[in-house]
């Protein structure tokens, strides 16, 4: 069932950590690519990105964000009994990064901890999963880590971020509404074709080829079919938003902010225009933070809505979409949440 | 057609503007690339309420072929 309602779950807070290292899409690209890159930046809307140090993992960003959030919430670590990590850049292929983080964060052995392999669509799915564990009473206080280490120097789209959202059981909280979908027929639209069991890394996968700008490409690099992803996003997301609004019995005017996965400006503007949403209610962080995969909705909340959500009560619609293919919408109410300032590590 | 060409030029957002007529062959345009294709897909969606795919673009040789998709 794609449509779902969750009750008795409270959004207690959220923290975002990004790497300190900033890359400029224009200034840091080879001179021969400059003109082409200027045109690309105008269209994708991404000027700068954050990139991890070589040694830095998603879990390191999440570790800093989690400690700051737990501290500011005043939560005791022994009260936390759920830790879900939504990522496609785990520390190791196995075991789950969530279990490693359970120990690093000093959480109890009684913690439910595991990873979920989702990318750009991950935030609504993560809220639904941890929210469900809380709604059923399996977890009282839980942490949802969402983020990826997907930035590379040569690719102008992706940027790194780690986010942690704290959810807790609270009777009579406002219900949350979800519409969650999957279409595996489009799995080739965004993929790492090599490195899994279907096509393990072999010696010849490590031999790079050079393009006309002297940039090296490996068979192990990410494949992204731009037209397929654009068509999928702009065709699937607007009706999904309308369907979720109808399910929640809410009108567009009752939603304070629409937070979409930050894919690129072309996709995000097309979605906004098709839904006829005013710019001021659709915050964007593409310009400074690029496409931070599943973290992009939380990154945008921290960077654009921190003060507004700390003070009052806001109705948010969250729309994630991408790799899988997978797309999900959530309508949640956030009241007096704890939102630490952006953390840089 | 004039209006279509104007919208096309805006959608492809070429770095070095070139003259485009209805007989212009898409592959002859120096900057006709995947980014331009994305721009055209968005243009069809927003301006004409039409869904076109990468396949439609591959089958269109000239600007006129593209224009015909708006009335198809």
Contacts between the chains, C-beta under 8 A, distances in Angstrom:
chain1	res1	chain2	res2	distance
A	35	B	15	5.2
A	36	B	15	7.0
A	38	B	15	6.7
A	39	B	13	6.1
A	39	B	14	7.5
A	39	B	15	4.6
A	39	B	31	7.7
A	39	B	35	7.0
A	40	B	35	6.2
A	42	B	13	6.4
A	43	B	13	6.0
A	43	B	35	5.9
A	43	B	38	7.6
A	43	B	39	6.9
A	225	B	54	8.0
A	226	B	34	5.2
A	226	B	35	7.9
A	226	B	37	7.7
A	226	B	38	5.8
A	227	B	34	7.0
A	227	B	37	5.9
A	227	B	38	6.3
A	227	B	41	6.3
A	227	B	53	6.8
A	227	B	54	3.7
A	227	B	57	7.6
A	228	B	54	6.9
A	230	B	38	5.2
A	230	B	41	5.9
A	230	B	42	7.2
A	231	B	41	6.5
A	231	B	51	7.3
A	231	B	53	5.8
A	231	B	54	7.7
A	234	B	41	8.0
A	234	B	42	7.2
A	234	B	45	5.9
A	235	B	51	6.3
A	266	B	38	5.7
A	266	B	39	7.1
A	266	B	42	5.6
A	270	B	42	5.1
A	270	B	45	6.1
A	270	B	46	6.3
A	273	B	46	5.6
A	274	B	45	7.2
A	274	B	46	7.3
